Amino acid sequence: MTQATIWVPAVSKADGPLYLAIAEALASDIRSGRLHAGQRLPPQRALAQALGIDFTTVSRAYAEAGKRGLVEGRVGQGTYIRRQPAVSRDGNGHAPVPGIVDMSMNLPPHPQDSALSARMWEGTAALREAAGPEILFQYQIPGGTERDRAAGAHWLASRLGAVPAGRVLVCPGAQGALLAVLGALAAPGDVVCTQTLTYPGFLSAAAHLRLQVAGIAADGEGLLPDAFEAACKALRPKALYCNPTLHNPTAATLSPARRRAVLDVARRHAVPVIEDDAYGALPADPVAPLAALDPGIVYHIAGLAKSLSPALRIAYLVSPGVEAARRLSLSIRATASMASPLTAALATLWIEDGTAQAALEGIRRETHARQQLARRILPHDCLSSDAGAFHIWLRLPRPWTRGDFASQLRSIGIGVVTADAFAVESAPEAVRLGLGVPASRDDLTRSLEAVKALLESAPAATAIVV
């Protein structure tokens, strides 16, 4: 029997869901030659112990690797690296160039505007004068300075209306805000609800806090109020997490009527709502956020990663009241101490001098252009998206499975995310494509045409079995 390979990947929670990070590390090590066909991987419990994580996470990672065709399980023997399909070559004998684009990341597209880029960099240079040298040598209170909170309230005013700065907290990114809210509202073993397909970062935070996640059924528009009410009656959840505008991954947006219906259920059952408004700034004519409709029951999280810059790692958390803000400050102190004063000050400077609004408009323009490309190239009957979103939900036609489709794309250098990463329960045959990573529209066009070509072929015609 082949001895198990001593393989321990370098992964962290910062890489996203750990089981996906392990599967990606496995794929990378196969491509690099560190792992070879026929080698046996460590037993799942041994790898879990080596990484200091739970057995279930490793089990999901091995299952994901199996779906991608990277490994195979042999009864009574263990898990082995599969022989990978031979790489097809063109008429000149050239193999496809790896790394066409990683469409698994959901980043805002870089605005094709050199003047805007220069303006944003000028803001970093101006920060020294605006903030003063003391910012480099001081801690700040959890939740941010009064000026930073006021800037956050100003940034959100077009969507939420006038919000007192005392209800706004500056957090270390949307994930930091989400962890603070969940930690304040629920204890280990408590139930929190979310749509059956949801943001993986929420699932990671809930798992970290040992919360039980209950999936709420949805239709093409989003979360179903009746299903939420049934869950409230049966499970008595401590909170509802939702992403009502340009939902990740389906890109659906709840209508005003649906939003009111969800809030009515939450109010009747006294269930706080955590509104992740990551994409709320992107639509030119947005639907009113839940926090604008019922601010007394909604915790509103507005990260700047999607609407301004992922590098800032700043999010504004609007609490239902000043007392709730005080409690959340304690939660922030316990989990992260504070948001970075430097990046918070830069965000404030950009908001105050109009750079943030200019960047948002540039992201909107480039997003619309890339969505038009996607809709021109990809078949509409498989597509769920929105002109304001820089991601696409691609439902796969039979007989494609999400694992086979993602594996075949990966073999030509295109990374996508399968539905498994978002699924609370069973995952549909679908993948998410991020349109923002390609450096240019030409790069995006080539990648989308490769996706289209694969959709139009049969799995049997693309797979090589030896």
WOKA-V217701 format. One record per pair of residues at least 12 apart in sequence whose ideal C-beta (glycine too) atoms are under 8 Angstrom apart, sorted by sequence separation. I is the first residue (numbers start at 1). GAP is how many residues later the second one is. D is the distance in whole Angstrom. If there is no record, write none. Layout:
BEGIN
I	GAP	D
I	GAP	D
END
This chain:
BEGIN
9	12	8
70	12	6
153	12	5
156	12	8
216	12	5
228	12	7
242	12	8
277	12	6
303	12	4
304	12	8
382	12	6
383	12	8
406	12	5
418	12	8
419	12	7
9	13	6
45	13	8
69	13	6
152	13	8
302	13	6
303	13	8
382	13	5
418	13	5
419	13	8
11	14	6
44	14	5
70	14	8
192	14	6
275	14	6
277	14	8
301	14	6
302	14	5
371	14	6
378	14	7
382	14	7
417	14	6
10	15	7
26	15	8
44	15	5
69	15	8
150	15	5
153	15	5
216	15	6
244	15	6
275	15	5
301	15	8
302	15	8
371	15	8
372	15	8
382	15	6
403	15	7
416	15	4
417	15	5
433	15	8
9	16	3
69	16	8
149	16	4
152	16	5
275	16	6
301	16	6
302	16	7
371	16	5
378	16	7
402	16	4
416	16	7
9	17	7
62	17	6
149	17	8
198	17	8
214	17	6
273	17	6
300	17	7
371	17	8
402	17	6
416	17	6
417	17	8
44	18	6
150	18	8
152	18	6
244	18	8
299	18	7
300	18	4
371	18	7
374	18	6
402	18	7
433	18	7
146	19	7
149	19	5
192	19	5
194	19	6
196	19	4
223	19	6
299	19	7
368	19	6
371	19	8
9	20	7
149	20	7
191	20	7
192	20	7
193	20	8
194	20	8
195	20	7
196	20	7
222	20	8
242	20	7
298	20	8
299	20	6
367	20	8
368	20	8
370	20	7
41	21	7
149	21	6
188	21	7
189	21	7
190	21	6
191	21	5
192	21	6
193	21	5
194	21	7
195	21	6
196	21	6
197	21	7
214	21	5
223	21	8
273	21	8
281	21	7
299	21	7
367	21	6
7	22	7
148	22	5
188	22	4
189	22	8
190	22	7
191	22	8
192	22	7
193	22	8
194	22	7
196	22	6
222	22	7
240	22	8
280	22	6
298	22	7
367	22	7
394	22	8
178	23	7
182	23	6
186	23	7
188	23	7
189	23	7
191	23	5
193	23	5
195	23	5
214	23	6
275	23	5
277	23	6
278	23	8
295	23	8
297	23	6
367	23	5
144	24	8
178	24	6
182	24	7
216	24	8
273	24	6
274	24	8
275	24	7
277	24	6
278	24	8
282	24	7
296	24	5
364	24	7
144	25	7
145	25	8
186	25	5
222	25	6
272	25	6
273	25	5
274	25	5
275	25	5
276	25	5
277	25	5
278	25	5
281	25	8
282	25	6
295	25	6
296	25	7
299	25	8
314	25	6
402	25	7
406	25	6
143	26	4
144	26	3
175	26	5
179	26	5
183	26	6
240	26	6
271	26	8
272	26	8
273	26	7
275	26	7
281	26	4
313	26	8
314	26	8
402	26	8
405	26	6
7	27	8
142	27	8
143	27	6
174	27	8
178	27	5
182	27	6
195	27	7
211	27	8
263	27	6
267	27	7
272	27	6
274	27	7
278	27	7
279	27	6
280	27	8
291	27	6
313	27	7
363	27	8
402	27	5
7	28	7
143	28	8
195	28	5
222	28	8
259	28	7
262	28	7
266	28	8
278	28	5
279	28	8
401	28	6
402	28	6
22	29	8
179	29	7
182	29	7
259	29	7
314	29	6
400	29	7
402	29	6
5	30	7
41	30	7
175	30	7
179	30	8
222	30	5
248	30	7
253	30	8
263	30	6
267	30	6
313	30	6
314	30	6
221	31	6
222	31	7
223	31	7
240	31	6
242	31	7
244	31	7
248	31	7
256	31	6
259	31	6
263	31	5
266	31	6
312	31	5
398	31	8
218	32	8
220	32	6
221	32	8
222	32	4
239	32	6
240	32	7
242	32	7
243	32	8
245	32	6
255	32	7
256	32	7
311	32	8
221	33	6
225	33	7
232	33	6
236	33	8
238	33	7
239	33	5
240	33	5
241	33	5
242	33	6
243	33	5
244	33	8
246	33	4
254	33	7
260	33	6
314	33	5
395	33	7
396	33	5
414	33	6
5	34	5
7	34	6
8	34	8
218	34	8
221	34	6
228	34	6
232	34	8
237	34	6
238	34	8
239	34	7
240	34	7
242	34	7
243	34	8
245	34	5
246	34	8
253	34	6
259	34	6
263	34	7
312	34	7
395	34	7
396	34	6
5	35	6
7	35	6
18	35	6
22	35	8
26	35	8
43	35	6
44	35	8
193	35	7
223	35	8
239	35	6
241	35	7
243	35	7
245	35	5
263	35	8
312	35	5
395	35	5
396	35	7
2	36	7
4	36	5
5	36	6
6	36	7
22	36	7
222	36	7
225	36	4
229	36	5
232	36	8
233	36	8
243	36	8
246	36	6
394	36	6
414	36	6
2	37	7
3	37	7
4	37	6
5	37	7
40	37	7
41	37	7
221	37	6
225	37	5
228	37	5
232	37	4
245	37	8
246	37	7
393	37	6
394	37	5
414	37	7
2	38	5
4	38	5
19	38	5
23	38	5
27	38	7
40	38	5
41	38	5
193	38	5
228	38	8
245	38	7
394	38	7
412	38	6
1	39	8
4	39	7
8	39	7
18	39	5
19	39	8
22	39	4
26	39	5
40	39	7
41	39	7
193	39	8
202	39	5
223	39	6
225	39	7
229	39	8
232	39	6
308	39	7
393	39	6
394	39	6
7	40	8
11	40	7
30	40	6
40	40	5
41	40	7
225	40	5
229	40	7
392	40	7
19	41	4
20	41	8
23	41	4
27	41	7
39	41	7
245	41	6
391	41	6
392	41	4
409	41	7
4	42	8
8	42	5
9	42	8
19	42	4
23	42	5
38	42	6
39	42	5
193	42	7
245	42	6
308	42	7
391	42	7
409	42	7
8	43	7
18	43	7
22	43	8
27	43	6
38	43	6
198	43	7
244	43	8
304	43	6
391	43	5
392	43	7
20	44	7
26	44	6
37	44	5
191	44	5
193	44	5
199	44	6
245	44	7
390	44	7
391	44	7
19	45	6
23	45	7
26	45	7
36	45	6
37	45	7
38	45	7
191	45	7
192	45	6
198	45	7
244	45	7
390	45	5
391	45	8
409	45	6
35	46	5
37	46	4
191	46	4
192	46	6
193	46	7
194	46	7
244	46	6
390	46	4
408	46	6
23	47	7
37	47	7
190	47	8
191	47	7
192	47	5
193	47	5
194	47	4
195	47	7
190	48	4
192	48	7
193	48	7
194	48	7
195	48	8
242	48	8
272	48	8
308	48	6
192	49	6
199	49	5
405	49	7
198	50	8
309	50	7
30	51	6
187	51	8
308	51	5
408	51	8
186	52	4
195	52	7
197	52	6
304	52	8
308	52	6
185	53	5
186	53	6
197	53	6
307	53	5
30	54	7
185	54	5
405	54	8
408	54	5
308	55	8
400	55	8
404	55	5
408	55	7
307	56	7
182	57	7
394	57	8
181	58	8
397	58	7
401	58	8
182	59	8
374	59	8
396	59	8
399	59	7
400	59	6
404	59	7
399	60	6
374	61	6
373	62	8
178	63	8
371	64	7
370	65	4
370	66	7
31	67	8
367	68	7
373	68	6
377	68	7
367	69	8
374	70	8
378	70	6
370	71	7
373	71	6
377	71	4
369	72	6
373	72	6
377	72	6
378	73	7
379	73	7
382	73	7
4	74	6
202	74	7
370	74	6
374	74	6
377	74	8
378	74	6
373	75	6
377	75	5
1	76	6
379	76	7
199	77	6
378	77	8
2	78	7
193	78	8
282	78	8
199	79	8
281	79	6
284	80	6
282	81	7
282	82	6
306	84	8
282	85	7
185	87	6
185	89	8
182	92	7
181	93	5
178	96	7
178	98	7
174	102	7
283	103	8
174	104	6
284	104	7
283	105	4
282	106	4
282	107	7
282	108	8
279	109	7
279	110	7
185	114	8
159	118	8
181	118	5
181	120	7
159	121	6
159	122	7
178	123	6
177	124	5
177	126	7
159	127	6
174	127	5
174	128	8
159	129	7
160	129	6
174	129	3
159	130	6
171	130	8
173	130	6
160	131	6
161	131	6
174	131	7
160	132	5
173	132	7
252	132	7
159	133	7
251	133	6
253	133	7
250	134	5
251	134	5
252	134	8
160	135	8
251	135	5
181	136	7
176	137	8
180	137	7
177	138	5
251	138	4
176	139	7
160	140	7
173	140	4
177	140	4
246	140	6
251	140	6
172	141	6
173	141	7
174	141	4
251	141	7
106	142	7
172	142	8
173	142	5
246	142	6
249	142	7
251	142	6
171	143	7
172	143	8
184	143	6
246	143	4
248	143	7
250	143	5
156	144	8
170	144	7
171	144	5
184	144	6
249	144	5
170	145	8
171	145	7
156	146	6
170	146	6
171	146	5
184	146	8
155	147	8
169	147	7
170	147	8
181	147	7
184	147	5
168	148	6
169	148	4
180	148	6
183	148	5
168	149	7
169	149	8
152	150	8
168	150	6
169	150	7
181	150	7
167	151	6
168	151	8
180	151	4
183	151	7
167	152	5
179	152	8
180	152	5
183	152	7
167	153	8
167	154	7
163	155	6
167	155	6
180	155	6
166	156	5
169	156	6
176	156	7
179	156	5
180	156	8
167	157	8
168	157	8
179	157	8
160	158	7
164	158	7
167	158	5
166	159	6
169	159	6
176	159	7
156	160	6
169	160	6
172	160	8
176	160	5
155	161	7
171	161	6
156	162	7
153	163	8
169	163	7
176	163	7
152	164	4
172	164	5
220	164	8
171	165	8
172	166	7
173	166	8
172	167	4
171	168	6
172	168	7
249	168	7
170	169	5
249	170	8
249	173	5
170	174	5
248	174	8
20	180	8
249	181	8
143	182	7
17	183	5
249	183	4
16	184	6
248	184	8
16	185	7
143	185	7
17	186	7
18	186	8
143	186	4
17	187	6
142	187	4
16	188	7
141	188	7
142	188	7
120	189	8
143	189	6
142	190	4
13	191	7
142	191	4
144	194	8
13	195	8
142	195	7
143	195	8
144	195	6
142	196	5
145	196	8
148	196	5
151	196	7
155	196	5
108	197	8
141	197	7
148	197	7
151	197	4
154	197	6
108	198	6
139	198	7
140	198	5
154	198	8
108	199	7
139	199	7
145	199	8
148	199	7
152	199	8
106	200	8
144	200	6
148	200	5
151	200	5
108	201	8
140	201	5
147	201	6
151	201	6
155	201	7
108	202	7
107	203	6
138	203	7
140	204	8
135	206	5
136	206	8
135	207	7
215	209	4
131	210	8
135	210	6
214	210	8
215	210	5
131	211	8
213	211	6
131	214	5
127	215	7
130	215	7
127	218	6
131	218	8
127	219	6
130	219	5
200	221	5
203	221	7
124	222	6
127	222	6
197	222	7
200	222	6
123	223	6
126	223	7
199	223	7
198	224	6
197	225	5
123	226	5
197	226	6
198	226	6
123	227	5
196	227	7
197	227	7
196	228	5
195	229	8
196	229	5
120	230	7
123	230	7
194	230	7
197	231	8
123	232	5
120	235	6
119	236	6
119	239	7
120	239	6
116	242	6
116	243	6
116	246	5
111	248	7
113	249	5
111	251	3
111	252	6
109	254	7
111	254	7
112	254	6
108	255	5
111	255	5
110	256	7
109	257	4
109	258	6
108	259	7
109	261	6
109	281	6
108	282	6
107	283	8
106	284	7
106	285	5
105	310	8
103	311	6
104	311	4
100	312	7
101	312	7
102	312	8
103	312	6
104	312	6
100	313	4
101	313	6
102	313	4
103	313	5
104	313	5
99	314	5
100	314	5
101	314	8
96	315	8
98	315	4
96	316	5
97	316	7
96	317	6
87	324	7
85	326	7
106	326	7
109	326	7
110	326	8
84	327	8
107	327	6
109	327	4
104	328	8
106	328	4
108	328	5
112	328	8
105	329	5
107	329	4
109	329	8
110	329	7
103	330	5
104	330	6
106	330	7
107	330	6
103	331	5
105	331	7
102	332	8
103	332	7
105	332	5
67	334	8
69	334	7
103	334	6
67	335	7
68	335	6
69	335	7
102	335	6
103	335	8
67	336	3
101	336	6
66	337	8
70	337	8
101	337	5
68	338	6
69	338	5
67	339	8
68	339	5
67	340	8
68	342	7
101	342	6
100	343	7
101	343	7
103	344	6
100	346	7
101	346	5
100	347	5
100	350	7
67	351	7
67	353	7
64	354	8
64	356	6
85	378	7
86	378	6
85	379	4
86	380	8
85	381	8
27	383	7
83	383	6
20	397	8
20	401	6
17	404	6
16	405	8
END
